[in-house]
Amino acid sequence: MKRSNLVPVVTGLVSDPDLAEVILGDLEELHAERARQGHPAAHWWLWYEFSRSVPALLLRRLREAPVRILLSALLGVLIMWTVGVLFALASPQTAGYSTVFYLAGHLVGGLATGAAIATVNRVAPLAAALWVIPCWILGAFLAVALTAVTASLDPASAPASAQISLAAAVPDLLAITGVVVGAVSIVVRPRPRTAY
């Protein structure tokens, strides 16, 4: 395993450099042990083990700085929503084009959000950006619940498109993917070296 592959990701998730060193050391040790035993999938196992620790690291960061994380997440949701609305307003009102613009708006909004939140947060930038995702999902659930309540109170006022389906989740999945890619691209980008 190349330590350099995990360093920016781990340091982007935790605020304490000593904790990042401990996590990286443990992962290196486990990977080396597994590779010595001749496991060909040791590399994939390492990433699997690391991905299992991500939720705990995100919760740890939320406990450390709840106000900063929640404000960042709300700002991220606002950025995604604004970009999505701008794409929807700019789309030609032709059936095929409006769908493409709608989907592109969610993806670009997610990319912009992930990059912006990771750039603004200097301490654990990846953790701050990833907290946008549960807020976005919560907003989607609230929108569905509000539509259901409205439809039950006044069936005539319910929109015809108020159906829950897998296809309805595609824009949100694009937004979530954009957040992850945007944040990771900021966290792993090479830093320019400064001359002393």
HELIX and SHEET records of a PDB file:
HELIX    1   1 ARG A    3  LEU A   13  1                                  11    
HELIX    2   2 PRO A   17  ARG A   36  1                                  20    
HELIX    3   3 ALA A   42  GLU A   64  1                                  23    
HELIX    4   4 PRO A   66  ALA A   90  1                                  25    
HELIX    5   5 ALA A   95  VAL A  120  1                                  26    
HELIX    6   6 PRO A  125  LEU A  130  1                                   6    
HELIX    7   7 VAL A  132  LEU A  153  1                                  22    
HELIX    8   8 PRO A  155  SER A  157  5                                   3    
HELIX    9   9 ALA A  167  ALA A  169  5                                   3    
HELIX   10  10 VAL A  170  VAL A  188  1                                  19    
END                                                                             
